[in-house]
Amino acid sequence: MIKGRILVALPLLLLLVAGCSKKSTVGALTGKVTYNGSPVTGGQMTFFTKEGGAIPATIDADGTYTVHDLPVGEATVTVDTKNLKAANPGAVKFGGGEHKMQVGPVPAGFDKGPKGTYVEIPAKYADMKKTDLKVTVNGGPQTQDFDLKK
């Protein structure tokens, strides 16, 4: 009876061990994006893999981001906040000064635009060929913060 149980349990144990030793081919990143130590309060990140993939992530109002299903290996990272500049029309510069505009209610269906507040960052971070942001993605979850500099 005991011998029979061992014969049944042994293959199950081997399957469990084989499953655990299998390396993950994707990772997940979470972290915070800051510019000179202050949170970048919205925008878009893109993770460019060596294989030519481009995986997007949204920067939340507190500067945090989460991205799933990144292939394992090195990725080049871009950060772009320009889409928020047009999305926040409350302050406009013209005639040598800044003037506040009165903005009425947004019609239903038109309120799905970018979220967050525009933070001006150096243009190099939005250009895949100029950015110096890189990350090595390991299998499974990991944390990676990015502090952008002038």
VOKOL-207831 format. One record per residue (C-alpha): x, y, z; residue in three letters; chain. Coordinates in Angstrom, 3 decimals. Last residue first. Example, Ala and Ser with C-alpha at 12.3 -4.5 7.8 and 13.67 -1.06 7.14 Angstrom:
BEGIN
xx,yy,zz,resn,chain
13.670,-1.060,7.140,SER,A
12.300,-4.500,7.800,ALA,A
//
This chain:
BEGIN
xx,yy,zz,resn,chain
18.356,67.843,-16.929,LYS,A
17.865,64.626,-14.954,LYS,A
15.249,61.842,-14.964,LEU,A
14.966,59.586,-11.927,ASP,A
13.657,56.154,-13.019,PHE,A
12.516,53.575,-10.459,ASP,A
12.631,49.838,-11.166,GLN,A
10.820,47.245,-9.047,THR,A
10.628,43.583,-10.021,GLN,A
8.009,40.922,-10.789,PRO,A
8.803,37.674,-12.608,GLY,A
11.591,36.869,-15.041,GLY,A
14.313,39.500,-15.144,ASN,A
14.171,42.705,-17.161,VAL,A
17.389,44.675,-17.541,THR,A
16.494,48.343,-17.752,VAL,A
17.753,51.222,-19.850,LYS,A
17.235,54.980,-19.765,LEU,A
19.894,56.942,-21.667,ASP,A
17.391,58.364,-24.130,THR,A
18.732,59.701,-27.422,LYS,A
17.811,57.031,-30.010,LYS,A
14.464,56.137,-28.409,MET,A
13.472,59.811,-28.227,ASP,A
11.019,60.822,-25.470,ALA,A
13.771,61.078,-22.831,TYR,A
15.868,63.331,-25.071,LYS,A
13.158,66.017,-24.997,ALA,A
14.097,67.102,-21.455,PRO,A
11.100,67.028,-19.088,ILE,A
8.167,69.425,-18.782,GLU,A
5.611,68.115,-16.323,VAL,A
2.014,68.099,-17.565,TYR,A
-0.582,67.031,-15.020,THR,A
-2.278,63.660,-15.085,GLY,A
-4.742,61.776,-17.238,LYS,A
-4.662,61.510,-21.007,PRO,A
-8.013,61.692,-22.783,GLY,A
-11.189,59.816,-21.863,LYS,A
-13.291,62.909,-21.128,ASP,A
-14.688,63.302,-24.642,PHE,A
-17.382,60.635,-24.284,GLY,A
-19.679,62.887,-22.276,ALA,A
-19.134,66.572,-23.082,PRO,A
-16.443,68.383,-21.061,VAL,A
-17.836,71.145,-18.887,PRO,A
-16.603,74.654,-19.613,GLY,A
-13.008,75.917,-19.660,VAL,A
-12.254,79.504,-18.636,GLN,A
-8.733,80.286,-19.731,MET,A
-5.967,81.508,-17.458,LYS,A
-3.331,83.805,-18.945,HIS,A
0.432,83.512,-18.943,GLU,A
2.454,86.379,-20.295,GLY,A
4.335,87.727,-23.312,GLY,A
1.300,88.130,-25.581,GLY,A
0.448,84.462,-25.355,PHE,A
0.981,81.657,-22.866,LYS,A
-1.939,79.387,-22.016,VAL,A
-3.046,77.990,-18.697,ALA,A
-6.172,75.856,-18.301,GLY,A
-5.628,73.944,-21.554,PRO,A
-4.415,70.748,-19.852,ASN,A
-4.709,68.023,-22.531,ALA,A
-2.398,69.850,-24.944,ALA,A
0.497,69.625,-22.479,LYS,A
-0.508,66.118,-21.421,LEU,A
0.491,64.565,-24.754,ASN,A
3.942,66.094,-24.262,LYS,A
4.758,63.889,-21.237,THR,A
6.938,61.277,-22.948,ASP,A
9.245,58.796,-21.211,VAL,A
11.356,56.385,-23.245,THR,A
12.938,53.140,-22.050,VAL,A
15.460,50.890,-23.788,THR,A
15.083,47.239,-22.841,ALA,A
17.591,44.566,-21.790,GLU,A
16.507,40.986,-21.283,GLY,A
13.362,39.071,-20.295,VAL,A
10.329,39.992,-22.414,PRO,A
7.975,42.460,-20.734,LEU,A
4.583,40.907,-20.007,ASP,A
3.380,43.492,-17.499,HIS,A
3.954,47.226,-16.968,VAL,A
3.189,49.266,-13.872,THR,A
3.786,52.974,-13.355,TYR,A
4.073,55.402,-10.464,THR,A
4.494,59.179,-10.683,GLY,A
1.647,60.025,-8.281,ASP,A
-0.640,61.091,-11.163,ALA,A
-0.097,57.739,-12.922,ASP,A
2.473,57.078,-15.640,ILE,A
1.000,54.849,-18.350,THR,A
2.933,51.909,-19.769,ALA,A
3.619,50.900,-23.378,PRO,A
5.439,47.785,-24.681,ILE,A
7.394,48.192,-27.928,ALA,A
8.864,45.042,-29.471,GLY,A
11.913,45.085,-31.743,GLY,A
13.707,41.975,-30.491,GLU,A
16.064,44.118,-28.402,LYS,A
13.027,45.353,-26.483,THR,A
11.664,48.908,-26.476,PHE,A
9.821,49.827,-23.239,PHE,A
7.531,52.809,-23.779,THR,A
6.489,55.234,-21.059,MET,A
3.553,57.613,-21.303,GLN,A
2.596,60.674,-19.331,GLY,A
1.470,61.742,-15.901,GLY,A
2.640,63.321,-12.647,THR,A
6.414,63.028,-13.075,VAL,A
7.229,62.904,-9.380,PRO,A
9.900,65.253,-7.991,SER,A
13.527,64.128,-7.439,GLY,A
15.079,65.932,-10.401,ASN,A
12.369,64.443,-12.606,TYR,A
10.741,61.381,-11.076,THR,A
9.284,58.155,-12.461,VAL,A
8.203,55.553,-9.903,LYS,A
8.220,51.790,-10.008,GLY,A
6.567,48.608,-11.143,THR,A
7.954,46.119,-13.598,LEU,A
6.649,42.747,-14.740,ALA,A
8.742,40.040,-16.322,GLY,A
8.560,37.603,-19.186,VAL,A
10.451,34.469,-20.248,THR,A
10.023,32.799,-16.872,SER,A
12.576,30.124,-16.074,LYS,A
11.364,26.551,-15.556,LYS,A
12.786,25.168,-12.319,SER,A
9.447,25.321,-10.553,CYS,A
7.609,23.325,-13.219,GLY,A
10.240,20.575,-13.225,ALA,A
10.039,20.314,-9.421,VAL,A
6.232,20.039,-9.514,LEU,A
6.302,17.479,-12.320,LEU,A
8.860,15.397,-10.393,LEU,A
6.665,15.502,-7.269,LEU,A
3.650,14.321,-9.253,LEU,A
5.700,11.470,-10.754,PRO,A
6.829,10.395,-7.237,LEU,A
3.387,10.618,-5.582,ALA,A
1.783,7.728,-7.499,VAL,A
4.705,5.333,-7.059,LEU,A
5.044,6.400,-3.432,ILE,A
1.366,5.680,-2.849,ARG,A
1.720,2.206,-4.345,GLY,A
4.766,1.429,-2.156,LYS,A
2.766,2.467,0.912,ILE,A
0.000,0.000,0.000,MET,A
//
